[in-house]
Amino acid sequence: MNTRALIHIVSLDAAQRGRIARLVFDAKHHAEIYSSVDELVSSEPTTGIGLVNAGDDGTYVNKVIDSMALHGQWLPLIAFCDQPRLADVVRFIKSGALDYVTTPKSVAEINVLIDQVLPDAEAQRSKRRTFAEARSRIACLSCREKQVLDHLALGHTNKMIARDLEI
């Protein structure tokens, strides 16, 4: 472990938040703890990695993802629970998460987890930033420019675009 990481811990269970935060601090990382998705979203995190308790039925992570997206936020997330179910793991990974693990119980587990996901988190953050920049540039285009862009995306030539759009 070379890099100190900022870990945002989200769990409805106060004792669990405390145990995991202690492990993160003992692993020489920094932990921010949140009792709910609303508390996380209101803090507007822009750096670090989210470590989110998946909840009893595995759906709490999707609530976190949906709520952050609704507020225009994004954070690389890792879900955890005591006994991950395959269906929950698949659903969470498909929604864009980095990993789904059993609840960390030691400093060594925290270090391994962070060392494994930190490079992916930075790559994912870079992709998301590029996507957000492209989205904001496209939003600034006029309707006509968007029509031309749509045709370009379909692979049309300049002559085809000019003919179709009567330019």
N, C-alpha and C positions, 0 to 999 in steps of 0.2 A: 504494500500500500504506500503510494507516494503522495497522493492528493487527498487533502482534507475535503470531505464532501458535506454539503448541506442536505440533511434528510428531513423532509416534512412528514411527520407521523400522524396519521388520521385513524382514530379508533374511538368507538363509542364507550369502550371500557377504560376507565381512568387508570386502574391498576395496570392494565396491559400497556397503555401509553407510557406509564412511568417505567415499567420494566424494559421496554424496548428503547426508550430514550436513554436510560442508564447504560445499556449495551452500546448504543451509538456513541455516547460520550466516552465510555471506556475504550472504545475502538479509535479514539482521537478524531472523531468527526463531530459535527455540530447538529443538534436536533432541535427542530421546532415542533411543538405538539399542538394538535387541534382535536377538539371534542366532537366536531361535526364537519360535514362538507361545507356548510354555510360559513363556519369560522375560517376554513381554509380559503374559500373563495373571497371572503371579505378582506383577507390579508394580501390578496393579489400577488402570489409568489411568481417570480420570473426566473429564478435559478434553483438549482438543486434537483432532488429526486423525491417523488412522493412514495411513501410506504404506507399502503392503505389496507386496513382490515377489511376483508371481503364481505364480512357479515355472515350470518348463519346460512343464508340461502345463496350466497355468492353474488348478490345483485347490488350491494352497496358500492362496489367499485364502479359499476356502470352509472350509478347516481353521481359519483364524483366526476367521472368523465363528462357526462351530460351537463352537469351544472357548470363545470369550468368552461365547456364549449359555449354554453348559453351566455356566459359573461366574457367571451372572447379571450379566455385564458387557456394555457396549456402547460403541462408539467409532465415529464416522463414518470410513469407510474409503475410500481411493483405492488402487486396484491399479495396478501398473506392470509392464511387461516390455519387452524390446527390440522385439518384433514382436507386438503384440496380435492375437489371432485373433477374428473376429467372434463365433463361438459362445461363447468365453470372456467377451467383453465383455457379451453378452446375459445369460449365466448369472449373472455377478457383479452386474450392475445389478439384475436381478430379485431377487437375494438381499438387496438393500437398500443397496448401495454408492453412493457419491456419483459416482465416475468411474473410468475405466480409461484409462490414458494410456501413452504410450511412456516409457521410462526418462528422467527429467529429466537434461539434460546441461549446463544453464546456469542462472545466477542468474535470468535473465529468465524462463526456463520455470518455475522454482519460484515466482517472484512472480506470474506469470499464473495458475498453477494454484491457488495459495492464495487469490488475490483472487477467482477464480471460484467456489471451493467453500466459502469461509468463511461467506457468508450462508446457503447451503444447509445447511451443517453445523449452524449455530445453530438453524435452523428444524427440522431433523431431530432435534436434541437435545431441543428443546422438546416435540416430538410424542412422542418416546420417554419423556420424563419424565412427561408427562400420562398416557400409556398405563400406565406402571409404577405411578403413583399410583392409577389406576382399578383396576388388577389387585389392588393391595394392599387397597383398600377392599372389593372384591368378595370377596376371600379371608376377610374378617372377618364376612361375612354368615352367618346360620344357613341350614340347608338349606331351610327354609320361605321365608325371605326370597329365596333364590336362585330358588326356584320362581316366586315372584311376579315377580321381575326378568325371568326368562325369558319369562313371559307378556307383560309390558310391552314387552319387546324385539320381540315378535311383533305388537305393536300392539293387543293385546286391551284391552277396556274394563275398568273396575273390576268391573262386574257380571259380565262373562264370566269374569274371574279368580276372583271369589268363587264362582261356580257351579262352575267346573272344579275348584277346590281345596277346595270344600265349606267355605268360610269363613263 
